[in-house]
Amino acid sequence: MIGLLAALAATQLLGWATTFYIPGVLGNEVHEATGLSREVIFGGVTVMYIIGGFAAPSIGRLVDAQGARKLLVLGSAMAALALVGMAFAATTLAWILCWTVIGAMMPMALSNTAVVAIAQRAAALGRNARRPIGALTLFTGLSISVAFPMGSAFVERLGWRDTCLAFAAINLLVCLPLHLTVPRGVPVARATPADTGPPRVLPSRAPWVMALLALAFTLNGFCTVALELHLLTLLGAAGATHAGAVALAALSGPVRVAARLLDMAVARRISALLMGFAATALMPAAMLCLMAGGTVGAGAFIVLWSVSMGVSTVARVAVPLELFGPQGFATRLGRLTLPINLGQAFGPVIFAFLLGRYGVPSAAWLALGMSCVALLALAVVAVLVRRPRG
């Protein structure tokens, strides 16, 4: 398990760093060299989320049927192909096509399939998968710390086109071989005392539980990504200076890491559903602090929002696994990914519209309302799980 976790942690860190962060790292150079608008350049990430969301259910079914290895390897190859194409892209169509390929590989090589590989291996060993899944998401979250220093160093020495080629080489020569170390096929789960009891979700209630999880996680993802991309604007409106806003934004990363470490520490004692509910409950509190304004309000917002985001990232994959078990996990995760990705794709755009047209309060109230609905959805899930009817 440790070897598999180390390999997948490395591929997730490098995979995200060499794809998702490209507009942020190379955007100015691409704009100056090609004349592509910044809207088009950053729109690539929106395309990635949309295509990845629609591809995720089919990819999930394939992973359940064949195991994670083939899809992980194929995803690394597709990432390398897209990055080579991006190095020679000079038109809007070429740029969008490259991001379409990255979107298609997203559920293969980034997050979902890697998480399933960990869950399948843990089930085969008769172990709880939540702690290794938490460790994997921890490394994924650290990809931003690799993306900007590495990308900036590459661009300075190589230029943006050769940086894309270098990123392609990383996916082809580092990530793909590491994915080849993943065990073949679908491991057979070993029965343990925790696995031999009845399912936590009765078949008659499974569709309702899935729908409510999709609603909660989609609204949560909408808010967290939108808030992240407009963070400096929101903190400035709360009364923070630019330097203060930057310092508070920098604090978010370590707080998220600490939150995920806490989740890993209590994984054996506190259910994933309860942790997910607690994390979601912090979001309305965070928004109220932001709306209160002032330095204290802005600081409290950063801490509460970052803890919520850190734990919620783990909950999105740990809760379905806890409620339904490893059987069909990839398929369920794929189904949940579609609405979540759409929320993450359009959230920043909708927030940008609200901020430009109606100001910060409109976006803050929207986030507050959505986070309350997400909390209510998880509360209903808890009722359905704890009080099933025959």
C-alpha positions, 0 to 999 in steps of 0.5 A: 500500500505504501509503494502504491500511495507514494507512486500515485501521490507523485503522479497526482502532484505532477499531473495537476501541476503540469496541466490545470495550472498552465493558464496561471503559470504560462498565461501571459507568455501564451497571450503575448506570443499567440495573441489569444485572449486571456478569456480563451486561455483561462477558458481552457480550464472550464473546458477541462472541467466540462469535458472531464465531468461528462467523461467521468461516468463512463470512465468510472464504469470502465475502472470498476470493470477493468481496474485502474491501471489501464486508465491511469496509463492511458490518461498519462499518454493523453496528457503528454499528447495534449501538451505537445499539441499545446506547444504548437497551438496558435489559434483558439480552436487548437487551444480548445482542442488541447484542453478537450483532450486534457478534460477527457484524461482528467477522470483517468489520470487525475483524482478519480481513478487514482482514488479508486486504485487506493480504495480497491487496494485497501479493500483487497487488504481488508483496510480502511481506505479513508486515511490513504485517500486523505494522504493522496488528496494532501499531495494533490493539494500541494501541487500548487506549491510545485506548479508555480515555482517549477513552471516559472523556472522552466519558462525563464530558461526554455520559453513557454512552448518548450515548457509545454514539451517539458511538461509532456515529457514529465507525464510520459517519462515519469507519470506513465511509468509510475502508473504502470506499477499499479496492480493489474485488474480489480483486486478481490476485497477481503471480508473484515468485520466492518464489511460483513454487516448490512449496507448503510444505504438500503437499495430503495434509498440509494438513488435519493442518497446519491442525488442528495450527495450530488446536490451537496457536493456540487453546491459546495464545489461551486462555492469553494472554487468561485471563492478561491479564484475571487479571493483577493477581491472578496478580502479587499471588500471585507476591509483588508489591504492588498498586502493583507489580502495576499497574506491571508490568501497565503495562509489558506494552503497551510490551513487546508493541509492541517485540516486534512491531517486532522481528518486522517487522524480521526478517520478511525473514530469519526465517520466520513459523513459526520466530518463532511457535515461538519466541514459543510457547516463551516461554510455558512459560518465563514460567509457570515464572517466575511460579510461582517468585514474587518480584519478579524472577520476576514481572518476568521473567514480564511480559517473557516473556509480553508478548513471546510475546503480541506475536509470537504475535498476528502469527504467527496470521495470518502462519504460515497465509499463509506456509505456504499462500500467499494463495490461499484465505487468508481461508477458512483464517483464518476456519476458524482463528478459530472455535476460537481465539475459543472459547478466548478466550471461555471461557479467562477464565471457566475461570481465574476458576473455578480461581482461586476454587476451587483458587487461583493454582497450579491456573491456573498449572499449566493454562497451563503444560500448555497452552502446552507442548502448543501448542509441541509442535503447532507442532514437529510442523507444522515437521516436516510442512513441512520433511520432506514425503513425496511 
